[in-house]
Amino acid sequence: MKNIFKLMILGGTLALGSCNLDVEPRQSLTPEAALATVNGYQSLIFATYGMPRGFNQYGQQMMIAPEIMADNLRIIANTGRYIGQEANADRAHIGLWNTGYWGGINNTNIIIDGIGEVEGDEALKNRVLGEAHFLRALFYFDLAKVYGYEPGKEVNGFNKSVVLRTTPTLGFSQADFRARSTNREVYDQIISDLQTSINLLPTSAIGTAGVYRATKGAAQALLARVYLYDSKFAEAEAMASQAMATVGLADNGTGLLTPENYVSAFSTAPNPESVFELEIRSVDWSTVDGVNNSVCSLSANVFPSAQFIVTATSELLASYEEGDIRRATWTETTRSGASGPVYRSNKWLGHKGDFLENLPIIRGAELFLIRAEARFRTGNLSGSRADLNALRAKRGLGAVAEDLAGNDLFDQIMTERRQEFALEGHRWFDLKRNGMAISKSSRFEAVPYNDYRLLSPLPNDQIQLNEQLEQNPGYN
């Protein structure tokens, strides 16, 4: 038996990107429990779930930055945050390299490498193993889409992604320097992890408490998303259909929210449309964290001490059709120092108290939009329109035109995604993965797809530390 947890407890977890070391002690684990049974591994996977909810991940940056770097949000108060991202300034991007993701990846590697050696309930071992594969896939997918192009969408043949590590680092002797893997290699690993997790994880219906952990349906849904990014459209369609069946969604939209409860669902835990949701409890942060860092504080003014620095762009607001309940996720309000009308988000209202809320990462609506786009790409236009209509009926809208096709149909899909996932962190990536220019609000020029600012720069200290790391084009 490897002394994995003994190393963790006495020396901290070694979390590596290129070779950066992030010491994260796990005081809640005891050597006896960790080394003897599956319970220690389950404790480690529980700790790993806490990493993506950090403010540098989904707790703030991964929700706000992709919206303000494109055309959904604008700054209304200069606190120093997201000013560079709004203008797409040089090196102002999404920074994930020096966050907890590498530590999370190393945790999942520890679990995958060692859980088979311990005693314990086989069903629980399979579940924890499946969760480790799921979270490793999620972490690598986020890193890959920030730091590299999607396979087949490379500019000037540049296909570097991130450093790929699939075995645990248990000591300094294993803290080796590595080059970046190709985007194809990283995507293949993500797909493999999700395929493995699907066969290990239990099922859970949409919107139930089971969505706080990875499930079969969540793995299928994430894999459908990955296939869409990877331009594997037939596979994306098939996997989205499988995910819908697993979580309890019907082709006609049954299982999705109705217009009457759409807005209030974002103040419900879990969100009734959640397929995978990050739970945040009061013990997970302090009140200072909430006012300083939460999405609620930055995007709404429901608490007196809120920062309220971002609002919807006029272009996003103008895109909603009459009767679209998604328009009601924005409420006109005021903000001292801001000219003209401003709008707070009703998606992030801190409904659990003092800025606290959960984070729906995958919602059922996405499966219809993944399948609509995949069907469009494979020539099944009637199927694509049917998926749009199933979603639109649940948002208070009528069907699209029966002859909607070509660029008009694709534009409609992109518009539905823009409106459905406003302030949920999809917009920048939706434009990027389709090889499109990044559209902006009227204050800024669009960013061409071949512009170097499409990719985030690697941290300079990592480039200096590891001579095998190649910086993204345009940042040297």
Stockholm file with secondary structure:
# STOCKHOLM 1.0

chainA/1-476         MKNIFKLMILGGTLALGSCNLDVEPRQSLTPEAALATVNGYQSLIFATYGMPRGFNQYGQQMMIAPEIMADNLRIIANTGRYIGQEANADRAHIGLWNTGYWGGINNTNIIIDGIGEVEGDEALKNRVLGEAHFLRALFYFDLAKVYGYEPGKEVNGFNKSVVLRTTPTLGFSQADFRARSTNREVYDQIISDLQTSINLLPTSAIGTAGVYRATKGAAQALLARVYLYDSKFAEAEAMASQAMATVGLADNGTGLLTPENYVSAFSTAPNPESVFELEIRSVDWSTVDGVNNSVCSLSANVFPSAQFIVTATSELLASYEEGDIRRATWTETTRSGASGPVYRSNKWLGHKGDFLENLPIIRGAELFLIRAEARFRTGNLSGSRADLNALRAKRGLGAVAEDLAGNDLFDQIMTERRQEFALEGHRWFDLKRNGMAISKSSRFEAVPYNDYRLLSPLPNDQIQLNEQLEQNPGYN
#=GR chainA/1-476 SS CCCHHHHHHHHCBCCCSSSCCCCBCCTTCCHHHHHHBHHHHHHHHHHHHTSTTSTTTTTTHHHHHHHHTTTSEEESSCSSSSHHHHTTCTTCSCCCTTSTHHHHHHHHHHHHHHGGGSBSCHHHHHHHHHHHHHHHHHHHHHHHHHHSCCTTCCSTTCCBCCCCCCSCCCSGGGCCCCCCCBHHHHHHHHHHHHHHHHTTSCCCCTTSGGGGSCCHHHHHHHHHHHHHHTTCHHHHHHHHHHHHHHHTCCTTCTTSCCGGGTTGGGGSSSCTTEEEEECCCGGGSCHHHHHHHCHHHHHCCSSTTCCCCEEECHHHHHHSCTTCGGGGGEEEECCTTCCSCEEEESSCCCBTSTTBCCEEEEEHHHHHHHHHHHHHHTTCHHHHHHHHHHHHHTTTCCCCCTTCCHHHHHHHHHHHHHHHTTTTTCHHHHHHHTTCCBCCCTTSCCBCTTSGGGSCCCCHHHHHHCTTCCCCTTCC
#=GC SS_cons         CCCHHHHHHHHCBCCCSSSCCCCBCCTTCCHHHHHHBHHHHHHHHHHHHTSTTSTTTTTTHHHHHHHHTTTSEEESSCSSSSHHHHTTCTTCSCCCTTSTHHHHHHHHHHHHHHGGGSBSCHHHHHHHHHHHHHHHHHHHHHHHHHHSCCTTCCSTTCCBCCCCCCSCCCSGGGCCCCCCCBHHHHHHHHHHHHHHHHTTSCCCCTTSGGGGSCCHHHHHHHHHHHHHHTTCHHHHHHHHHHHHHHHTCCTTCTTSCCGGGTTGGGGSSSCTTEEEEECCCGGGSCHHHHHHHCHHHHHCCSSTTCCCCEEECHHHHHHSCTTCGGGGGEEEECCTTCCSCEEEESSCCCBTSTTBCCEEEEEHHHHHHHHHHHHHHTTCHHHHHHHHHHHHHTTTCCCCCTTCCHHHHHHHHHHHHHHHTTTTTCHHHHHHHTTCCBCCCTTSCCBCTTSGGGSCCCCHHHHHHCTTCCCCTTCC
//
